[in-house]
């Protein structure tokens, strides 16, 4: 069985249209950082937030009335992927679709509010309306209800590599001939609580650090969605679920193993996951050793690191790059090839997570 990408959608800090965001990336645009502040204190961080305009086409639905931001992002991206597939001639029966949802941090905004209410005023003050939004599978539940999907629905929790693991799982699900397709969605939201955690782990970029310094990541929010089916414009030639690395110093060797198992050609173009952390050094070392002149690009310098959602953003960028035969310009100290244009029918997507996961896949047109 061969899995193909039949439809794509995303919600990003640069907008929500596939072509719209791609055009902005090709102009070298970068999302504008906003303050992510704690209302209870003076410490503030910076992050890339989704603009209100990115969800202007989201239809009204009772499920989304009180849903968290992460669920609205997921709904926007998922609906866009379905529509994109339909625009290219693929009709799907919701009863014959499965959902695989990828997530890393979850609904941190409502989690913080729920916890704060308990700490400040006691357990009786915590709103039961908030609690369902604090669980990891809430976005998948909202999306399934919105689309009328009553069949298989799964939520994978992991680090930044979880998006590609979800695609790998979706491929396996398509072996079930009763399914017409599998919608893979990944989403994240940002909050002061999350930024504070990354800062304590020394992974967050300081607001005082300049744009061209690789001294930590800038967190972002949004969602990505890919509808897999047995036919489509781009084929997933091979995918590899995440493997574990014990220590940061092990990342380089684990990445080599994943690429070897993928059987990738050293001349294939690569969409990487460099984000301003220790990942950059390992990724750069492996790819320079394996394919020093092959075109490379990471969308994280422009869109930030949306952790769980980033893998699907990378996949969408890989599809667009193969269709257009070029990468957007790179920045932020990221390694860049001599030319952004190339002639290739394959692209490798590499996803190295901050919490010891490495995954990859190869796309083919």
C-alpha positions as CSV (number, residue, x, y, z in Angstrom):
1,X,0.0,0.0,0.0
2,X,1.3,3.5,-1.0
3,X,0.2,6.5,1.0
4,X,-0.2,9.8,-0.7
5,X,-0.8,13.4,0.5
6,X,-4.2,14.4,-1.0
7,X,-4.8,17.6,1.0
8,X,-3.0,20.0,3.3
9,X,-3.9,22.8,5.6
10,X,-2.2,24.9,8.3
11,X,-2.7,27.7,10.7
12,X,0.6,29.6,11.4
13,X,1.8,32.9,12.8
14,X,2.1,34.1,9.1
15,X,-1.5,33.2,8.2
16,X,-3.5,30.1,7.2
17,X,-3.6,29.8,3.4
18,X,-1.0,27.3,2.0
19,X,-0.1,29.6,-0.9
20,X,-0.4,32.7,1.2
21,X,2.1,31.6,3.8
22,X,4.4,30.0,1.1
23,X,4.5,33.4,-0.7
24,X,5.4,35.2,2.5
25,X,8.1,32.7,3.3
26,X,9.5,33.2,-0.2
27,X,9.7,36.9,0.4
28,X,11.9,36.1,3.4
29,X,9.3,37.2,5.9
30,X,9.4,36.2,9.6
31,X,6.6,36.2,12.1
32,X,6.6,39.1,14.6
33,X,7.3,38.1,18.1
34,X,4.8,39.2,20.8
35,X,5.1,39.4,24.5
36,X,3.9,36.3,26.4
37,X,3.5,37.7,29.9
38,X,2.4,36.3,33.3
39,X,-0.4,38.4,34.7
40,X,0.7,37.5,38.2
41,X,4.3,38.6,37.8
42,X,6.8,40.8,35.9
43,X,8.6,38.2,33.8
44,X,7.8,38.2,30.1
45,X,8.8,36.0,27.2
46,X,8.5,36.3,23.5
47,X,6.6,34.0,21.1
48,X,5.0,33.8,17.7
49,X,1.2,33.9,18.0
50,X,-1.5,33.1,15.4
51,X,-3.2,36.3,14.3
52,X,-7.0,36.5,14.6
53,X,-7.3,36.8,10.8
54,X,-5.9,33.3,10.4
55,X,-9.1,31.8,11.7
56,X,-11.5,34.1,9.9
57,X,-12.9,31.2,7.8
58,X,-13.5,28.9,10.7
59,X,-17.2,28.1,10.8
60,X,-19.3,28.6,13.9
61,X,-19.9,25.4,15.8
62,X,-21.2,24.6,19.3
63,X,-18.1,22.5,20.0
64,X,-15.8,25.4,19.4
65,X,-17.7,28.0,21.3
66,X,-15.7,27.4,24.5
67,X,-12.9,25.4,23.0
68,X,-9.3,26.2,23.7
69,X,-7.1,27.9,21.2
70,X,-5.4,24.7,20.3
71,X,-8.7,23.1,19.3
72,X,-9.6,26.0,17.1
73,X,-6.2,25.9,15.4
74,X,-6.7,22.1,14.8
75,X,-10.2,22.7,13.4
76,X,-8.9,25.4,11.0
77,X,-6.1,23.2,9.7
78,X,-8.1,20.0,9.5
79,X,-11.0,21.6,7.6
80,X,-8.5,23.3,5.2
81,X,-6.9,19.9,4.4
82,X,-10.2,18.3,3.6
83,X,-11.2,21.3,1.4
84,X,-7.8,21.1,-0.4
85,X,-8.3,17.4,-1.2
86,X,-11.8,18.1,-2.5
87,X,-10.5,20.9,-4.7
88,X,-8.2,18.4,-6.3
89,X,-10.9,15.9,-7.0
90,X,-10.9,13.7,-3.9
91,X,-14.2,13.2,-2.2
92,X,-14.2,11.5,1.2
93,X,-16.9,10.0,3.3
94,X,-16.5,11.1,7.0
95,X,-17.6,7.7,8.1
96,X,-14.6,6.2,6.3
97,X,-12.0,8.6,7.7
98,X,-9.7,8.1,10.7
99,X,-8.0,10.8,12.7
100,X,-4.5,10.7,14.1
101,X,-3.8,13.8,16.3
102,X,-0.3,14.7,17.3
103,X,0.4,16.9,20.3
104,X,3.2,17.7,22.7
105,X,2.3,20.4,25.3
106,X,-1.5,20.3,25.0
107,X,-4.0,22.9,26.3
108,X,-1.6,24.8,28.5
109,X,-3.8,28.0,28.6
110,X,-6.7,26.3,30.3
111,X,-4.4,24.1,32.3
112,X,-2.8,27.1,33.9
113,X,-6.2,28.8,34.5
114,X,-7.7,25.6,36.1
115,X,-4.6,25.1,38.3
116,X,-4.5,28.8,39.3
117,X,-8.2,28.8,40.4
118,X,-7.5,25.8,42.6
119,X,-4.4,27.3,44.2
120,X,-5.8,30.7,44.7
121,X,-9.3,30.0,45.9
122,X,-9.6,26.2,46.5
123,X,-10.8,23.2,44.6
124,X,-14.4,24.4,44.7
125,X,-13.6,27.5,42.6
126,X,-12.2,25.5,39.7
127,X,-14.6,25.6,36.7
128,X,-15.6,22.2,35.5
129,X,-16.0,23.8,32.0
130,X,-12.2,24.3,31.8
131,X,-11.2,20.8,32.9
132,X,-12.1,18.9,29.7
133,X,-9.8,21.3,27.7
134,X,-6.8,20.3,29.8
135,X,-6.7,16.7,28.6
136,X,-4.5,15.8,25.6
137,X,-7.3,14.3,23.4
138,X,-9.7,17.2,23.6
139,X,-8.7,18.7,20.2
140,X,-9.1,15.4,18.5
141,X,-12.6,15.0,20.0
142,X,-13.6,18.5,18.9
143,X,-12.3,17.9,15.3
144,X,-14.0,14.5,15.0
145,X,-17.3,16.0,16.1
146,X,-16.9,19.0,13.7
147,X,-16.2,16.7,10.7
148,X,-18.7,14.1,11.6
149,X,-16.0,11.4,12.0
150,X,-17.3,8.6,14.2
151,X,-14.7,5.9,13.5
152,X,-11.1,5.5,14.6
153,X,-9.5,8.5,16.4
154,X,-6.1,8.4,18.0
155,X,-3.9,11.0,19.9
156,X,-0.2,10.7,20.0
157,X,1.8,12.6,22.6
158,X,5.5,13.3,22.1
159,X,8.1,15.9,21.4
160,X,8.7,17.8,18.1
161,X,9.1,14.5,16.3
162,X,5.6,13.4,17.1
163,X,4.1,14.8,13.8
164,X,6.1,12.5,11.6
165,X,5.3,9.6,14.0
166,X,1.7,10.4,13.4
167,X,2.1,10.2,9.7
168,X,3.8,6.9,10.1
169,X,0.9,5.6,12.1
170,X,-1.6,6.9,9.5
171,X,0.2,5.0,6.8
172,X,-0.3,1.8,8.8
173,X,-4.0,2.6,9.3
174,X,-4.5,2.9,5.6
175,X,-3.9,-0.9,5.3
176,X,-7.5,-1.1,6.5
177,X,-9.4,-1.2,3.2
178,X,-12.6,0.1,4.9
179,X,-10.9,3.5,5.3
180,X,-10.8,6.0,2.5
181,X,-8.2,8.2,4.2
182,X,-6.6,9.3,7.4
183,X,-6.5,12.9,8.6
184,X,-3.3,13.7,10.5
185,X,-3.5,16.9,12.5
186,X,-1.0,18.4,14.9
187,X,-1.5,21.6,17.0
188,X,0.0,23.6,19.8
189,X,-0.7,26.8,21.7
190,X,1.6,28.9,23.8
191,X,1.3,30.4,27.2
192,X,3.5,32.0,29.8
193,X,3.6,28.7,31.7
194,X,5.0,26.9,28.7
195,X,7.6,29.6,28.0
196,X,8.7,29.6,31.6
197,X,9.3,25.9,31.4
198,X,11.4,26.1,28.2
199,X,13.3,29.0,29.8
200,X,14.2,26.9,32.9
201,X,15.4,24.2,30.5
202,X,17.6,26.8,28.8
203,X,16.0,26.3,25.5
204,X,14.3,29.6,25.1
205,X,15.8,32.6,23.3
206,X,16.1,35.7,25.4
207,X,14.3,38.8,24.2
208,X,17.7,40.6,24.3
209,X,19.3,38.3,21.8
210,X,19.5,39.5,18.2
211,X,17.7,38.0,15.2
212,X,20.9,36.4,13.8
213,X,22.0,34.6,16.9
214,X,21.3,30.9,17.4
215,X,20.8,31.1,21.2
216,X,17.6,29.3,21.8
217,X,14.3,28.9,20.1
218,X,11.3,31.1,19.8
219,X,8.1,29.2,20.6
220,X,5.1,29.5,18.4
221,X,1.6,28.2,18.1
222,X,-0.7,26.9,15.3
223,X,-1.6,23.7,13.6
224,X,-0.8,21.6,10.5
225,X,-2.9,19.0,8.8
226,X,-2.3,16.4,6.1
227,X,-5.0,14.1,4.6
228,X,-3.5,10.8,3.6
229,X,-5.1,8.6,1.0
230,X,-4.2,5.9,-1.5
231,X,-4.0,8.5,-4.3
232,X,-2.7,12.1,-4.3
233,X,-0.2,14.6,-5.7
234,X,2.7,13.6,-3.5
235,X,3.7,10.1,-2.3
236,X,5.2,9.3,1.1
237,X,7.9,7.0,-0.2
238,X,9.0,5.9,3.3
239,X,8.6,7.1,6.8
240,X,10.3,6.3,10.1
241,X,8.6,6.6,13.5
242,X,10.6,8.3,16.2
243,X,13.5,6.6,17.9
244,X,14.9,7.6,21.2
245,X,18.2,9.2,22.1
246,X,19.3,9.2,25.7
247,X,21.5,12.3,25.9
248,X,21.9,15.3,23.7
249,X,25.4,14.1,22.7
250,X,23.7,11.0,21.2
251,X,21.5,12.9,18.8
252,X,24.0,13.0,16.0
253,X,24.4,9.2,15.9
254,X,20.6,8.6,16.2
255,X,19.9,10.9,13.3
256,X,22.5,9.0,11.2
257,X,20.7,5.7,12.0
258,X,17.3,7.1,11.0
259,X,18.6,8.4,7.7
260,X,20.3,5.1,7.0
261,X,17.1,3.2,7.7
262,X,15.2,5.6,5.5
263,X,17.7,4.8,2.7
264,X,17.8,8.4,1.7
265,X,20.0,9.6,-1.2
266,X,22.7,12.1,-0.1
267,X,21.6,14.4,-3.0
268,X,18.0,14.7,-1.9
269,X,16.9,18.1,-0.6
270,X,16.2,18.3,3.1
271,X,13.7,20.1,5.3
272,X,15.2,20.2,8.7
273,X,14.2,21.1,12.3
274,X,17.0,23.4,13.3
275,X,15.5,25.8,15.9
276,X,18.4,27.7,17.6
277,X,19.1,24.9,20.2
278,X,21.5,22.0,20.4
279,X,19.5,20.4,17.6
280,X,21.2,22.8,15.1
281,X,24.7,21.5,15.7
282,X,23.8,17.8,15.4
283,X,21.6,18.3,12.3
284,X,24.2,20.4,10.6
285,X,27.0,18.0,11.3
286,X,25.1,15.0,10.0
287,X,23.8,16.7,6.9
288,X,27.1,18.4,6.0
289,X,28.8,15.0,6.3
290,X,26.1,13.2,4.3
291,X,25.2,15.8,1.7
292,X,27.2,19.0,2.0
293,X,25.9,20.6,-1.1
294,X,22.3,19.5,-1.1
295,X,19.6,22.2,-0.6
296,X,18.5,22.6,3.0
297,X,15.8,24.6,4.7
298,X,14.0,24.9,8.0
299,X,10.7,26.8,8.4
300,X,11.4,27.3,12.1
301,X,13.6,30.4,11.6
302,X,10.5,32.1,10.2
303,X,7.6,30.4,12.0
304,X,9.2,29.6,15.3
305,X,9.0,26.1,16.9
306,X,5.5,25.0,17.4
307,X,6.8,21.6,18.8
308,X,4.1,19.1,18.0
309,X,2.8,21.0,14.9
310,X,6.2,21.7,13.5
311,X,6.7,18.3,11.8
312,X,3.6,18.8,9.7
313,X,4.6,22.4,8.9
314,X,7.9,20.9,7.6
315,X,6.1,18.3,5.6
316,X,3.9,20.9,3.9
317,X,7.0,23.0,3.2
318,X,8.6,19.9,1.7
319,X,5.6,19.3,-0.6
320,X,5.5,22.9,-1.8
321,X,9.3,22.9,-2.3
322,X,9.0,19.9,-4.6
323,X,6.2,21.4,-6.5
324,X,8.0,24.7,-7.0
325,X,11.5,23.2,-7.2
326,X,12.9,25.8,-4.8
327,X,13.2,26.6,-1.1
328,X,12.4,30.0,0.5
329,X,15.4,32.0,1.7
330,X,17.0,31.0,5.0
331,X,18.1,33.2,7.8
332,X,18.9,33.3,11.5
333,X,22.3,31.8,11.1
334,X,20.8,28.6,9.6
335,X,23.1,26.8,7.0
336,X,22.0,27.6,3.5
337,X,23.0,26.2,0.1
338,X,24.5,28.3,-2.7
339,X,21.2,28.2,-4.6
340,X,17.7,27.9,-3.4
341,X,16.6,26.3,-6.7
342,X,17.0,22.6,-7.4
343,X,16.0,19.8,-9.6
344,X,14.8,16.9,-7.4
345,X,11.8,14.5,-7.2
346,X,12.4,13.7,-3.6
347,X,12.6,15.6,-0.3
348,X,13.6,14.3,3.1
349,X,11.9,15.7,6.2
350,X,13.9,15.4,9.4
351,X,12.4,16.0,12.8
352,X,14.6,16.1,15.9
353,X,12.6,16.7,19.1
354,X,13.8,18.4,22.3
355,X,12.8,15.5,24.4
356,X,14.8,12.8,22.8
357,X,12.9,11.7,19.7
358,X,14.2,11.6,16.1
359,X,12.0,10.8,13.1
360,X,12.1,11.3,9.3
361,X,10.2,10.6,6.1
362,X,10.8,10.9,2.3
363,X,8.4,12.5,-0.1
364,X,8.3,11.8,-3.8
365,X,6.6,13.5,-6.8
